[in-house]
């Protein structure tokens, strides 16, 4: 759901709920003291009689009101812990926002004031950033994918949040910053929608059209390659993966030329080399002839999470009109077993000219990426390229569900990614790229094979395979998001299901390192 968020220096007089920030050890802010005085010392009395609420970050306490002495419409106060004042930072406030949303929803709050008037700039974050991240946390946690529920909970719908007014002295700066924040939130939520969509409605053809419908109105140039075009171009590796399905494969190229758009009356700017984002888009992965086990196969609709991250990022940067040149490319296929499906033992061609021996048809994502990596480098000549894929179960064995594995052939690019990771809380862990992994993917009967020979280090050997398709001198990073694209449990700002992982980190990377 989306509810309007405003930033102002004054309260909304029609609010039914006022949220008051409390620092750790129940230290009241100046504004909290004023409200407490207005309500006859109610806040101090409640804190004195409550042993659980201590003002720790994200703790909440709902205080019902009989008759407010300040506002006739006010029905409740909600205390929210802000943690220690010296530890205030934007990421902490994002988590606080997510936890606060749950409390507000449970309390059936409709029109809300959130008093952050005492929050000031810190060495880590400005007041405008802090309030924006609280707003982002509220919005991200409110996400729901319920379009296919015929009978939605009417009572829950009636109790949905209606408006949120954040009271802050940095209201003008916060309002300006929220334009970008809201664009990022929409990019994340669109990526979540795509990952959550069932595979009978989101298949390569419908996915491609949905990308076009969503991004073209924002000024993104969208080009769709159908099977006929891809066959002519030589996308034999990608097409092999999808040939077992009745659904035709697609490749979608998205171009945002934000750094090249001249102002009115000025000369056209010199074209800058774009950052290239490349995404694996297997809309459903049965494993093909190398069929996966039945239990858990329903989750294989999320095997297009890498492509969703790319598409969501393109939506975010277009929405905030980023002054950067970025090209995104996603390969969309469905991996199905049939009499037409590719087989273990096949040797297939690729766009690069390298031949590939197929040892396992469930190692298909790297075959999709191989062609689009080669193509985008030839056509766009990017100096930096980042691919994202739910590529291996091995990365989950190594890192679980907290971190995505990042492989980079350039220290500067890794440092930039790491900075973006720390700034957004989307955790990346650098994994090794080594010549031994690259060599492991060489075949005795073809140029390459699509499976390593040892049975161990599968995430690393998969990266070694992809490295064969990266041109010399190109800065490249591969991010394996198999463990982070889908969560089975709720997190503070992410309901279970599709996470939209990497959209925020990629947007932050672009904002800090690729915009003019």
N, C-alpha and C positions, 0 to 999 in steps of 0.2 A: 504494500500500500504506500501511497505518497501523500503526505500531509504538508501543508505550507509551513515554512519556518521563516520567521522574521527576526530582525535584530533591532533593538530600540533601547533608548535610555530610560524609558518609562514602562511601567506595567500595563498590560491589557486589563482594563477595569472589568471586563466581562468574564474573566477567567474563573473556572471552577476549581483550579488547582494551582498552587504556588510551590515550586521546587526551590529548596534552600540548600546551598552548599555548606557543609560542615567539615572543617579540617580535623585531622586525626587528634585523638584525645578530646574530642568534642569541643574544640575551640571555635566559637562563633565568629563569623565575619562581622564587620560593622553593619552591613545591611541585614544580616540575620538578627543582630541585636535589636535593630529598629523594629523588625517584624515581630520579634518576641515581645517587645514592649507593647506593641499595638495589640497583640493577642493576649495580654495579661500574664506574661511569663510562662505561657504554655509550653514553649519549646524547651526551656531549661528544666521545667518540671518533668517532661517526658524523658529527656536525656538522663535525668537523675534517677528515674525509676526503671531504666532499661539497661540491663547488663550486657546485652549483645551488641548494640550499636555503639561503635567507638570512633566513627568518622573515617574508618579505613576506606581506601579508594573503592568505589562501587557499592558499598553498603547502602541500604535504603531503609527508611522507616516512614510509614504512612501514619499521619496524625489526623483523624477525622475532626471536623469542626461542627459545633452546633450552630452558633451564630457568630460569624466573623465580625470583629469590631472595626475592620477596615474596609471590607468589600462584601456587599450583600450576596453576591453570586458565589463567593468562595466556599467550597465544601470541604477542602482538605489541604493540609500541608504535607509535602513529601520531603523528608530530609535525605540528602545524598552525600555520602562520604567522598571527600576530595583527596584524602591521603595527607601526607606531610607537605606543608607549603613549599619547602625547599626542593621537593621532588617533582613539582608540577611540570608536566610536559604534554605535548599534543597527543601522543599515543596513549598515555594513561587516560586522558579525557575522552578519547574515542571509545575505550573499553567502558568507562563510566557511562557514556551515552548509551551503549548497548544494554548495560544492566539497568539503567534508569528506565529505558523503554519498557522492559518487562514489568517493572514496578508500576509504571503509569497505566499500562494496559490492564494489569491485575486489579488496579484500583478504579477502573472504568473512567479514568480522567479523559476529558474531551478538549477543553480549552485551557491551555497551560502557560503559565509564566515560569521561566527558569531564571532565577536570579544569580547572575555571575558578575554583578556590578563591581565586586571587590577583586576580581581576577585582573592582575596586571601583567605586563611584559616580564618575561624571565630571560635568563641567559640562554635557555634552550628553545623557547617558543614565545611568539608574541601573543598578546591577549586575543587578537583577531584569529590567529591560528588555533589557539586553544578552544575558543568558542566554536569555530568551524568544525573541528574534529569531534567535539561533543555532538554537534548536529549530524555529522557524518555517521557516527556510531548509532545514533537514534534511527536514522534512515536505513542503514545497512541491516540492523537487527529487525526492523519492521518488515523486511522482505518476506513475501509469501508466494509460493507457486501453487495456486489452487484453482487454476482455470478449468480443470477437468472435474472438479467436484460439483456434481449436479445439485446437491443439497448442502449449501454452505451454512455454517452456523449463523443464524439470523441474530442471535443475541450477541455473538462476538462482533458481528458487523456493526451492530448498533453501538457497541462500546468502543469502536475504533477512535483513535486520536483524531481530533478535528483540526486544531491549530496549535503551534508552539511559538511562543514569543520569548526570545532569549534577551534578557536585560543585561546590557554590557556598555561600559564607557567607550569601548572600541566599536560601536555599532556601525559607523560609516565604513571603516576598514573591513569589518567582518562581513558586511553586506556585499561589498565589492569582491571579496575573496570567495564568497559563497557561490558566485557564478561558476568558478572553476570547480569548487567542491561538488556542486550539484551535477556538473557534467561528468565528473569521475564516478560519482555514485550511480548515475544512469548507465555508464559503461560497465561497471561491475554487475549491476542487476541485469543488464541485457545478456552478459556472459553467463550469469546464473540461469537465466531463462533458457538459453540455448542448451546448456548441459542438462537441465531438468526435463527438457522436452522429450516425449516418448519417441522411439525410433520409427514408429509407423507414420508419424507426422513430420519428423525432422529427418529427412533423407537427403542425399546429395543435391537433388534438383530443387527441392523445396527450401533447403538451407541456403543455396545460392541466391534464390529469389528473395528470401527474407533479408539477407545481407544487403542486397541492392535496395530494397524498399526502406530499410532502416538508415543506411548511410548516405545514399545519394541526396536526399533532401538537406543533409548537413554540409554538402559541398565536397564530399568524397567522390572521386572518380572510381567507378566500379566496372570492372571488365570480367565477364564470365566466359571461360573456355569450356565448350561442351566436348563430348568424346570425339567427335569428328575433327575438331580443331586440335585436340591433344594428340590424336593419332597422327595427324599430319606433322605436328611439331616433333613428335618422337618421345612422348611421355609414356614409354612402354612399361617402365617399372611401376608407376602409379596405376596405370590401366590394368596391369596384371592383377593387382590386389582386388580391384572392383569387378573383374570380369565374371565372377561367379554369381553376381547379384543381378536381379531383374532391373534394379535401379541403376540408371546411368551415373557415371562419375562426373565430377565437375572440379575445375580449379577456378578460384576467384581471386582477382588481383585488385587491391584497393590502394589508391594513391591520394595522399594528402600533401599538397605543396604549399604549406603555410609559410615557409621562409621565402618563397619566390613571388608571393602576391604583392605587386607594387601598389603604393597609394595612388589615389586619383591624381593625374597630372604629372606623375613621375615616370621615369623610364623603366622598362622591364628589367628586373634584377637578374643577375647571372645565376643560372641553375646550380644549386648545391647538391652534392651527392646525398642521396637519402639514407636514412637508417632503414634497414630491411627487417621486418618481422615475419617469421615463417611458422605456420601452424599445422599440426597433424589434425585432420578432420575425419576420422573413421567413425561414421555416424552410428554404426553398430558393428561389433567385432565378435563373431562366433569363433574366430580362430581359423575359419576356412576348413580345408581338408584336415589340418591338424587341429581338430575340434576341441574347444575348451570343455571342461566339466560343466554339467548342467547347473549345479548350485552356484548362485551368485552371477550367472550370466546376464541376468536382467540389468546389472550395473554397467554392462558393456555399452550402454547408450552414452556413457560419459567418456568414451574413448576419443571423443572429438574435443576434449577440454583444452588442448593446446590451440586449436583453431578458435575456440570461443574466447580465449585470452587475447588473441590477436584482434579479433573483430571488436571485442569490448574496448580494447585500447584505442582502436581507430575511432570508435564512437566517442570516447572520452576526449581525445585530443581535438577532434573536429568540433565537439560541443563547446570546448573552451577556446577554440580558435588558436591552437598552438602555433607559434612561429617557428615551425620545424618542417622539414621534408621527411615524410615517413611513407614507406610502401609496405603494405601487408599482403601476404599471399598465403592461401590455405588450400590444401588438397583434400577434396571431399570424396570419400568412397565408402562403400558398404562391403564388408568382408564376409562372404557367405559361401557355404559348400554347395556345389552343384556339379552337373556334368560339364559345365563350362569353366569351373574354377581352376585356378593355377594350382600346381601340385608340388610336393616335396620332390626334389630331383630336377625340376625345370631349370633351365638357364634362360634368363631374360635380359633384354637390352635395357638401357636407360638413356635419358636425354643427354647425359654427358658423354655417351659412347662406351662407357664401361659396362661389361657384362657381369651379371650377378647369378650365382648358383643359389637356388632356393633350397634350404635345408628344413625350414619350418614355415608354414604359411601363417602361423600366429606371430611371427616376427615381421609383421607387415608395415608397421608405422614407419620404419626406416626406409622402406621401399617407396612409400608415398613422399617422404621428405627428400629423398635423393633427387628426384626429378625437379621438384619445385625449388630446391636450393640451387641447383645448377642453372635453372631457367632465370631466376630472379637476379643472379649474379651477372649473367650474360646480358640481360636486357636493361638492368638498372645500374650496374656497376657500383653497388653500395660499398662504402668503406667499412661499415660495421653491419653485422648480420647476427640476429638472435633467433634461434628456433625454439619452439616450445611444444612439448608432446607428453602425453601420458604413455611413455615409451616402454618402460620395463617394470615388472614386478620386483626385479632385483633392487631398484632404488628404494622400495619400501622395506625390503629386508635390511638395507643399510641405514635408512634414516627414519623409518616409520611414517607417520602422518604429519609431523610438525614442520619438517624441512623439505624443500625441493632440492634436488641435486643440480648443481651448476658446473658445467665444464667450459673452460675458456682458454683460448690459445693466445690471449693477450692480457697482461697484468692490469693495464689501464682500464680495459673494458670490464674486467672482473671487479676492480676497485669501484668503478661507477655503479655496477650492479649491486655490489655489497652495500654501498652508501644508500641506494634506493631501497634495498631490503630493510636496512635498519631504520630508515626514515618512515617506512610504511608498516612495518611489522610483518611483512610477508617474507618468511624466513628462507634464506638460501644458504646452502653449504657447498663450498667449492670441492669438487671431486677431481681426481687426477686424470689428466690427458697424458698418455705415455705412448711412445712409439711401439711398445710391445702390444698394446691394445689395437693399434692401427694394423700392425702386422698380423695379428691373430685373425683378422677378417679377410685375409687373402685366401683365395681358393686354389686348389690343385687343378681344377678343370675350367675355371673362368677367372675373370679379374678379381672378383670378390665373392664372398658368401654372406648370407644374411644371418648367420648364427655363429657365435664363437665356438672354439673347440674344447675349452676346458670345463664348461659347466659352471664356472664361478666368475664373479666380477662382471655379470651380464650388463649392468648399467654402463660400465666403463668400456666394454667391447662394443656396445651399441653406439656410444659416442665415437669410438675409434672407426666404426663403419662410416658414420656421417662425415667424419673429418676427411675421408677420401673425396668428398664432393665439395670441399671448400678450396677456393682458389688461393694460390700463394699470395701473401700480402694482405689478405682480407682478415680483418679482426672479426672473430666469430665466437659466439657463446651458444651452448646447447643447454636447455633447462628441462629436466625430466620432472614433470609434475604429477606423476602417477599416484603419489600418495597425498597430494594436496588439492587436487581438482574436485574431490568429492569427500565429504565428511559424513560419517554415520551418526555423529552426535552433535548437538548444538554447541557453538562457541559464543563468547560474549557478543560479537558483532556479526556472527554468521549462523543462520539456521542450518540444520542438517540438510544435506543434498549438495547440489552444485555450489561451489564456493566463489567462482569468478576469480580464482587465485591468479596472480601476476598482473592483472590490469592496473592496480594501483602502483606496483613497483615499476612497471614499464612506463606508466605515465610520469612518475617521479623522475625516472632516468631521463626521459625526453625533456622534461621541464628544466632539469639542472645541467644537462650535458649536451643536448642537441638543439636547443632553441637558441636563436641569435641573441 
